[in-house]
Amino acid sequence: MSIKMGVLGPKGTHSEAAASYLNERLDTPYELVTVPDLFECLQEVDEGRLDTALVPVENSLEGAINITLDTLARSETLEVARELIWPVHNQLMAKCGAETIRRVYSHPQPISQCRAYLQQHYPQAEIVKVSSTARAAELVAAESASSGWAAICTARAGELNGLHTVAAEIQDNMANCTRFFQVRRRGTGNPVLPKEKVLIICQIDGQKAGALYDVLKEFAERGINMTRIESRPARTELGAYIFFFDLEYTPDEQALQESIEAVAKKSIWLKNLGTFPVYTVE
Ligand SMILES: O=C(O)C(=O)C[C@]1(C(=O)O)C=C[C@@H](O)C=C1
């Protein structure tokens, strides 16, 4: 029986491209299943209808993908199995020519990733945000060339929908990349993957002076390298926050374990979302 991995769809998204890349590196590739919405994709895994999912978590130009962070923080079930750092290439694709474009469709992230390009070349165009880049390509394909509609999408999404490239590589920075997490339910999947990173989520009492400093100290004093810190509202009251700590895995497991236990004692709650390998694209 095949193992099903959810990705944001329809076919042709950046997420699907990233999942296909990951699949090529695995002994047993996943069967990719496209889901129209990111939250739904995570829920399908949480509730057991999909085995796993590859979801975006952070972009180098635009920062955190909040829905992924918030869902991971609230779930009692999900953990991270792998991380993939994926270079994001955005193309402007349409049926019409460059000079007649008057409306541009895309996912909010690529719209932000291409902000300078759009301001310079299409300052008058109406910008329309939709659920994914591939959905944008579908919408543009459904209209005639005279509509003047265009999509920011992957080359594959454009090709699948019969669009041509108006402008290639329009992201504001050529180092544009997105970090993806492969998530799964705790205790499922292969337990012997290489260990490179650890993800910890906790809520700290924001009313106490030095509370965050106290927590960071536990990592610093044991030589645990924190590679990222992110905060999100706890969604209980204004001023209450939860923190995401990405830690570099160290073979000194005792130091790592002790630091996490010490942070747990200083937190309202703490979750360890797993230890996992990081894949990068050469
Ligand atoms: O719309 C897509 O193609 C997606 O896969 C979503 C998404 C995102 O949510 O950030 C994934 C990676 C890129 O940063 C652009 C868009």
The ligand as a Gaussian input file, in Angstrom:
#p B3LYP/6-31G(d) Opt

LIG

0 1
 O        1.434000      28.461000      -4.033000
 C        2.347000      27.614000      -4.090000
 O        2.864000      27.259000      -5.154000
 C        2.849000      27.018000      -2.847000
 O        3.395000      25.928000      -2.870000
 C        2.740000      27.802000      -1.560000
 C        3.993000      28.592000      -1.224000
 C        3.870000      29.287000       0.167000
 O        2.910000      29.046000       0.908000
 O        4.770000      30.061000       0.487000
 C        5.179000      27.700000      -1.105000
 C        6.422000      28.107000      -1.393000
 C        6.693000      29.420000      -1.993000
 O        7.193000      30.285000      -0.995000
 C        5.486000      30.051000      -2.558000
 C        4.226000      29.637000      -2.212000

